[in-house]
Amino acid sequence: MSAVKAFLIEPMAGTIRPVTINLEGSYAEIKRLVKCDMIDVVRVSGFDIIVDDNGLDDIVPCLTQVAGAPTPIAGNLLVTASDRLGELADVTDTIEAVAARFTIVRPMLRPVIVVSERPGVIAAEIVRVEIFLDRSAPKVTEAVEA
């Protein structure tokens, strides 16, 4: 086998898409997909999720919760599988089944605006900002050609 099927979750875009990882030079390719210098593997429910080893050390705009994982994960996630020897293998679950196991959590800002009208002047002012969390599964998209 010279390549394996995996799924890339890009939380900032809110998407999941199929990717193919060429086994020759796979480490560099994985770092490019995850967008990091150092990777780590989180094993959850039969998946090997490759993540940025320093992802939670930075300020993060969103997090991803994984069903069965004790803590959220930050950054792009490469969902892979491994064989009995620990080598990369094809993910056999459907992309929809994989997507259902992940929840992207993003802070959302809702400005509360007050409009004041004075003779000859109409002004709007933000009096406060309400913060809430948006939780959604990644949306399935098509593979992107390299």
SULHURA-V756795 format. One record per residue. RES is the residue in three letters. PSI is psi in degrees with one decimal (none if undefined). Layout:
# SULHURA-V756795
res: (RES	RES)
psi: (PSI	PSI)
This chain:
# SULHURA-V756795
res: (MET	SER	ALA	VAL	LYS	ALA	PHE	LEU	ILE	GLU	PRO	MET	ALA	GLY	THR	ILE	ARG	PRO	VAL	THR	ILE	ASN	LEU	GLU	GLY	SER	TYR	ALA	GLU	ILE	LYS	ARG	LEU	VAL	LYS	CYS	ASP	MET	ILE	ASP	VAL	VAL	ARG	VAL	SER	GLY	PHE	ASP	ILE	ILE	VAL	ASP	ASP	ASN	GLY	LEU	ASP	ASP	ILE	VAL	PRO	CYS	LEU	THR	GLN	VAL	ALA	GLY	ALA	PRO	THR	PRO	ILE	ALA	GLY	ASN	LEU	LEU	VAL	THR	ALA	SER	ASP	ARG	LEU	GLY	GLU	LEU	ALA	ASP	VAL	THR	ASP	THR	ILE	GLU	ALA	VAL	ALA	ALA	ARG	PHE	THR	ILE	VAL	ARG	PRO	MET	LEU	ARG	PRO	VAL	ILE	VAL	VAL	SER	GLU	ARG	PRO	GLY	VAL	ILE	ALA	ALA	GLU	ILE	VAL	ARG	VAL	GLU	ILE	PHE	LEU	ASP	ARG	SER	ALA	PRO	LYS	VAL	THR	GLU	ALA	VAL	GLU	ALA)
psi: (127.6	-11.7	154.9	153.8	132.2	180.0	136.7	122.4	123.7	93.4	-35.1	-35.3	-17.0	31.3	161.7	137.4	153.8	143.5	157.3	129.5	118.0	128.2	-30.9	117.4	23.9	-33.8	-46.7	-39.4	-41.6	-44.8	-36.2	-43.7	-42.1	-18.3	58.9	172.7	-30.4	132.4	161.3	159.8	127.1	119.5	117.7	125.1	44.4	-0.9	150.5	109.7	115.4	126.7	168.6	120.8	-27.4	16.6	-37.8	1.0	-14.8	171.4	127.9	137.8	-16.6	165.8	162.0	126.2	139.8	128.2	124.9	-9.1	143.2	-24.6	157.5	167.0	146.2	152.7	-175.8	146.5	130.3	110.7	116.2	178.5	167.8	154.9	-175.3	-15.2	0.0	9.1	154.0	139.4	165.3	140.7	124.2	-16.1	156.4	157.8	-34.7	-40.3	-39.3	-46.6	-36.3	-17.4	-4.6	142.8	121.0	129.1	120.9	138.7	138.8	143.1	131.6	105.9	139.1	114.6	135.0	130.3	126.8	135.9	123.7	161.6	117.7	-3.1	130.0	122.8	146.6	141.5	136.9	117.5	-23.8	167.0	125.3	136.1	130.5	165.3	128.5	129.4	123.2	150.8	151.1	143.7	135.7	128.7	168.3	161.3	144.9	129.9	136.9	none)
